[in-house]
């Protein structure tokens, strides 16, 4: 199962491989923008990441997949954060990175038409570290 820390690690690698320089990469114990990166041509990139299980050992959800309701809440929180970032930093690229798994994909499918009208992008991270942009 991918934790938020795993998502951050894989997306940072993906961004580096696509010409970005990583300026900040937060762990789940830190608050703020999960990844801040700069591309020489595209400019600043801000990433909000969500995992598919708790990253905190000893919690009830550690190692267990989040329920569909929890995923809905996580995506809602991520969307709010992404829209706030875009409002504050219009010229920045804003990305939400989530696990490539059934609940995240299904919920994304219910809003993808509306998302296509925004400047917020989604990255789906597979367990092997591969990334699919949507």
N, C-alpha and C positions, 0 to 999 in steps of 0.2 A: 504494500500500500504506500502511496506517495503522501508524505507529509508536506506541509507548506515549505519547510526547509528544502526538501527534495525538489519541489517545483522551482524555487528560487535558484537552486544550483543548476538545474537543467536549462532554465531560461537564460541565466547569465551566460552559460556556455554557448547557447544558440545565438545570443546577441553578439558575443565576442567573435564567433565564427562568421557573423554577417557584418563585421566592420565596426562594431560599437566598442567603446571603452567603458568599462564598468566603473562608476564613481562611488556607488554605495550599494551594498547588498546586505539586507537586514535578516536577522534570525527572528524566530517567532517570539523571542523574549524581548525584542526591541520594537519600539513604536515608530511609525513613519511610513514613508514610501518604500515598498519592499525592494525594488531595484531602481536605481537611477543610472542611466547610461547616456553617452553622447556619441553621436555618429558625425563624422566630418561633413557630410552633406545634408543629412536628414535632421540634424540637431538633437535636442534633448528627448529622451524617452523615459517614461515613468511607468512602472509595472506594479500592479496590485495582484498578489498571488494568493491562491486558496488551495488547500490540500484536500485529500479524500479521507483523512483520519486525523485524530489528534496527534500532535507532535510531542505532547507532554506525557512521559512515562508515569504510570501510576494513576492516571485519570480513567474514568469509566469508559471513555471512547477510544483510548489508545489501542491502536491495532485493529479497530473495528471500523467498517465503512460508515461514513455519515449517512443518515437516513435521507430520503427524498426531501422531507421538510427541512432538515438542516441544510441541505444543499441549496434549496430555494432561498433560505435566509442568507447563506454565504454569498450567493450570486447577487441578491438584493443589496447587501452591504458593499460588495465589490463594485456594483454599478453606481451606487451613490458616491463612493470614494472616487471612482473613475470620472464621473461627471463633474464632481467638485474640482478635481485636478485639472480637467480640461477647461473649466470655467476660469480657473486661476491662471493657468498657463496655456493659453490658446494655441500657441505655436508648437507646444510639445506633443510628441506622439504619446498616446495613452493606451496601455494594454492591460487586459485582465488575463491572467494565466491560471488555468484550472486543469484538473486531471482529465485525461481522455477516458471517461468511464460513463456508463449508461445514464445515471441520474443527471450528471452535468451536461451530457450531450442532449438528452431529452428536454431539459429545461431551456437550454440554449435554442433548440429548434422552435420553441414556442415564442421566442422574442427576436429571432434572427432578422425578420423583415424590418422591424423597428430599429434594430441595431445597425442595419445597413445604411440608415439615414443619419447615423451619428459618426463621429470621428473616433470612436472607441473600438479597438480591435480585440479579438479573443485569440489566445493561443491555447491549444489543447496539448497537454504533456502526457505522453505514453510512459508506461512503467519502465521501458527500456531507455528512456531519455529522448526518444524521437519527439518532434514537435510538429503539430499540424496547425497552420494559421487559418482562421475563418473570419 
